[in-house]
Amino acid sequence: MTFEQRHEPLLPRPLFVRRVARWSAAAATILLGSLAVGVWGYHFFEGLPWIDALLNASMIAGGMGPVDPIRTTAGKLFASFYALYSGLAIISAAGILFAPIFHRFLHRFHVEAGED
């Protein structure tokens, strides 16, 4: 999944839409996988019901903080590492999501500048 080089023409719109869909799927996979790890961790380390584990994992991944108090040492360690990891996962997913759009913008700018 490489992008076109600066000497190549702009990718046609249907192919660009497909590219954005592929990169969006990659970003969604990272986010859903990260959320699954968080749900699993809160369920097994803290003994939270699945729905409460989902809520806690979602709130941590979104940067809001946990909803339920964390009582066990294992749960506190997990929550610490998950918070650090999920912050990086969100930033990485955002980069993956916006990369084809940003590339198209810069490529279009370069193609138009080269025509003058």
C-alpha positions as CSV (number, residue, x, y, z in Angstrom):
1,M,0.0,0.0,0.0
2,T,2.4,2.6,-1.2
3,F,1.4,6.1,-2.2
4,E,2.1,7.6,-5.7
5,Q,5.4,9.4,-6.1
6,R,5.6,13.1,-6.9
7,H,6.2,12.6,-10.6
8,E,3.1,10.3,-10.9
9,P,-0.4,11.7,-11.6
10,L,-3.0,12.1,-8.9
11,L,-4.8,8.9,-8.1
12,P,-8.3,8.8,-9.6
13,R,-11.1,9.5,-7.1
14,P,-12.6,5.9,-7.0
15,L,-9.1,4.5,-6.3
16,F,-8.5,7.2,-3.7
17,V,-11.8,6.3,-1.9
18,R,-10.8,2.7,-1.8
19,R,-7.4,3.7,-0.4
20,V,-9.1,5.7,2.3
21,A,-11.4,2.8,3.1
22,R,-8.4,0.4,3.4
23,W,-6.5,2.8,5.7
24,S,-9.6,3.4,7.7
25,A,-10.0,-0.3,8.2
26,A,-6.5,-0.5,9.5
27,A,-7.1,2.3,11.9
28,A,-10.3,0.7,13.1
29,T,-8.5,-2.6,13.6
30,I,-6.0,-1.0,15.8
31,L,-8.7,0.8,17.9
32,L,-10.9,-2.3,18.2
33,G,-8.0,-4.5,19.1
34,S,-6.8,-2.0,21.7
35,L,-10.3,-1.8,23.1
36,A,-10.6,-5.6,23.2
37,V,-7.3,-5.8,25.2
38,G,-8.7,-3.2,27.7
39,V,-12.0,-4.9,28.1
40,W,-10.2,-8.3,28.7
41,G,-7.8,-6.7,31.2
42,Y,-10.5,-4.9,33.3
43,H,-12.6,-8.0,33.3
44,F,-9.9,-10.4,34.4
45,F,-7.7,-8.2,36.6
46,E,-10.5,-6.3,38.3
47,G,-13.3,-8.7,38.0
48,L,-15.6,-6.2,36.4
49,P,-18.6,-7.3,34.4
50,W,-18.1,-7.2,30.6
51,I,-20.1,-4.1,30.1
52,D,-18.4,-2.2,32.9
53,A,-15.0,-3.4,31.6
54,L,-16.0,-2.0,28.2
55,L,-17.0,1.3,29.8
56,N,-13.7,1.6,31.7
57,A,-11.6,0.6,28.6
58,S,-13.4,3.1,26.4
59,M,-13.0,5.9,28.9
60,I,-9.3,5.3,29.4
61,A,-8.8,5.1,25.6
62,G,-10.7,8.3,25.1
63,G,-8.6,10.0,27.7
64,M,-11.3,10.5,30.3
65,G,-10.1,8.1,33.0
66,P,-11.6,5.1,34.7
67,V,-15.2,5.0,35.9
68,D,-14.9,2.3,38.5
69,P,-12.3,2.4,41.3
70,I,-9.4,0.1,40.7
71,R,-8.8,-2.0,43.8
72,T,-6.2,-4.7,43.1
73,T,-2.5,-4.2,42.5
74,A,-2.7,-6.2,39.3
75,G,-5.6,-4.0,38.1
76,K,-3.7,-0.8,38.9
77,L,-0.6,-2.1,37.0
78,F,-2.8,-3.1,34.1
79,A,-4.6,0.3,34.1
80,S,-1.3,2.2,34.1
81,F,0.1,0.3,31.2
82,Y,-3.2,0.3,29.3
83,A,-3.5,4.1,29.7
84,L,0.0,4.6,28.3
85,Y,-0.6,2.1,25.5
86,S,-4.0,3.4,24.5
87,G,-2.8,7.0,24.2
88,L,-0.2,5.9,21.7
89,A,-2.7,3.6,19.9
90,I,-5.1,6.6,19.4
91,I,-2.4,8.8,18.0
92,S,-1.2,6.0,15.7
93,A,-4.7,5.3,14.5
94,A,-5.3,9.0,13.8
95,G,-2.0,9.1,11.8
96,I,-3.0,6.0,9.8
97,L,-6.5,7.4,9.2
98,F,-5.4,10.9,8.0
99,A,-2.2,9.8,6.1
100,P,-3.9,9.2,2.7
101,I,-5.9,12.4,2.9
102,F,-2.9,14.5,3.9
103,H,-0.8,12.8,1.1
104,R,-3.5,13.6,-1.5
105,F,-3.5,17.2,-0.4
106,L,0.2,17.6,-0.6
107,H,0.4,15.6,-3.9
108,R,-2.3,17.7,-5.5
109,F,-0.5,20.9,-4.4
110,H,2.7,19.6,-5.9
111,V,1.0,18.6,-9.2
112,E,-0.7,22.0,-9.5
113,A,2.6,23.8,-8.6
114,G,4.4,21.8,-11.3
115,E,2.0,22.8,-14.0
116,D,2.9,26.5,-13.8
